[in-house]
């Protein structure tokens, strides 16, 4: 049993991580082909990548997900925003943390998830039901630039794991709601090519007026951890 201490949830996560890991080679091959394609415009390549990932689970790595769970427990996170729910793997870790915080301290809590693809959203909801965590999750389906316009209450923790061009727009929408000392994590910021793609995101997170302190943690592919001052 892992840090979640929930046998039923862990069995579900084992199954989902196994399905995600089975797609790793195909994703690696796609990246290799992408890196060789010097004749494509960035816009064309972005469209191809988005189409390729449309039906992929592509879950957050288990160690990163467990790290996010631990951070949420440490800061007693009650309102969490996840950018890019996909099939709901990382959402389950976040919702488990919120559930455990509520059990320990009372009150209420929610994970606000975002997913553009209807098929993925439907699959994610089925996983939430199977885990018994649906009551802690508000999955908002559609364009996040619309679905995140209303966020009730201060946000304690935010996870960004989405198509890179949407990372900064999402952060800009949520940033006004982040409480002092809120934590923002963003996946795959350690790869050199990804850091270039994340230039807009880093410009925002490093803007002194936004009040973040940030560092890239040494997980595979990197994980950016940014803390709001206050």
N, C-alpha and C positions, 0 to 999 in steps of 0.2 A: 504494500500500500504506500502511496506517495504522500506528499504534504497535505493533499486535499482531505485525506482521511474519510473518503466516501467511496465505498467499494462499487456501488452501482454507477456512479458518475465516472469512476476511473475505468471501468470496463467499456463504457461508451467512448471515452477519450482514447483508450487504447485502439479501438476499432477505427476511429477517425484519424488518428495519427498514422496508423498503418496504411490507410488509404491515401493519405497525403504523401507519405514517404514513397509510396509506389509510383508517384508521378514525378519524383525528383529528377530522374534521368531525362524524361521528356522535357522538363523545364530547363535543365542544363543544356540540352541540345538546342533548344530554342534560343537561349542566350548566346551560344556559340555561333549559331547561324546569324543572329542579329549583329554580332560584333564583326562578322565578315562582310556584311552588306553595306559597303561604302557608298553605293549609288542611290540609296534610299534617303528621302528627306526625313527629318526628325518627325514630322507630322505623320508620314506614311508608316514609319516604324512604330510609332506610338499606337496607331490604329491597329496594326497587325498584332502587337503585343496584347492590346486590350481584347481583341477577338480571340487570341490563343488562350488567354487566362479565363475567358468567360465561363467555362465549364470545369475549371480546375478547383480542387479543394484548397490547395496552396495555403495550408494552415501555418500559423505562427509556430515556430519550433517549440518543442515541449519545455526546454529549459528556460526559454524566454517567457513562455506562458506562466510557468511556475514562479518565475521572478516577479512578473506582474501581479500574480496572486499575493505573493509575500508583501510587495509594496503596498497593495491595497489594504491588506490586514494591518500593516504597520501604521499607516496613516488613518486608519478607521474610515476608509472611503465609503460613502453612502450614495454619492451621485457620480457615476462613471459614464464617460462617453467613449464609444468605440467607433473608429472610422474604418469601415471595411469589414463587415461581419462575415461575408462569404457563407460557409456552411455552419458557422457558429462555434467553431472549436475554441478560439480564444475567448469568445463571449461566455462560454461555460465556466472557464476559470475565473473571469471577472465576476460573474454572477454568484459563483460559489463564495468568493471573497466577501461580496456584499451580504449574502445570506449569513455567513459566519459572523460578520460584524454585527448584524442585527440580532442574531441569537445571543451574542456576547453582551451587547450593550442596550438592546431594545431599540425602539424607534422603527424607522423604515429605510428603504434604499432601493436604487434602481440602476440598471445598466441601460443606457440609451444606445442602441445599435443602429447602424446605417448599412443598407444594402441596395444596390441599384438593380441587380438581376433578379426578376421575380422567382425564377426556379431556385436560385440559391436561398432566397428569403424563405420560401416554402419549406425547403429542406432544413434550414436552420431552425424554424419554428418546431418542426417535428423532433429535432434533437433536444430542443429546450423542454418540450413536453416529456420526452423520454427520461430526461434527467430530473424532472420535477422542479425545474428552475424558472418556468415561464412567468411566474408571478413577480420575479425580480428583473424582468427584461422587457423593455419597450423598444421593439424593433421597428424602425421607420424605413419603409420601402420607398425607393425613388431617388431622385437627384438630391444629394445631401445639401446642396445650396438652397434648397427649398425646405427639406425636412428638418434642418437644424436651425431654422429661423427662430423657433420658439424653444428655449431651454429654461425650464422653471427651476430656479434655485442655483446655488453655487456648485461648481463642479470640482471634485476632489482629485480625479485621476482621468487621464485621456490616453488612449492607445490609438496610434495612427499606423495602419497597415493596409494601404490602398494603392491604387494606380497613382504613381508619383505626381502627375500634374494636379491631382486633387488634394494633395497633402496641405499645401499652404492655404488654399481657400477654406478647407475644413478648420484649420487652426485659427484662421482669422475670425471665423464665425463663433468658435467656442471660447477664444481667448478672453473676451470681455466677461465671461461667466466663471473663469478660473479663480478660485479663492486663493488668498495668500498661502504660499508653500504647496500649492497643488503641483502634481507631478504629471509631465507629459512624456510619453515614450513613443518612439518612431522606429520602425523596423528597417533593417538593411541599409543603414547610413554609413557603414564602414567600407563598402566596396567603392573603389575609386570611380568607376563609371556611374554608380548610383549617387555618389556625392555630387558629381557634376549635375546630374538630373535633379537633385534636391537643392539646387542653388537658391531658388526662390524661398524654399522652406527655411534654409539656414539664414538667409538674409533677414527673415522675420524673427527667427528665434534669437539671433544675435543683435537685433536692433535694441540699443540701450533703453529706449523708451518703453519697450515691452517688459523689461524687468525679469528676464530669465537668466539662470546660470545653467550651462549645458555641457555635457561631455558624452563621448562615444564609448559605450561599454564594450569590452572585448568578447562579445558573443560571436558566433559564426555569422559573418555578414555585417556585424555591428548592430548595436541597439542604442539609439540616442535617448538619453535621459536628461530632461530639462525640468528645472524647479522654478516656479514663480516666486519672486521675492516677496517679502512681507513678514 
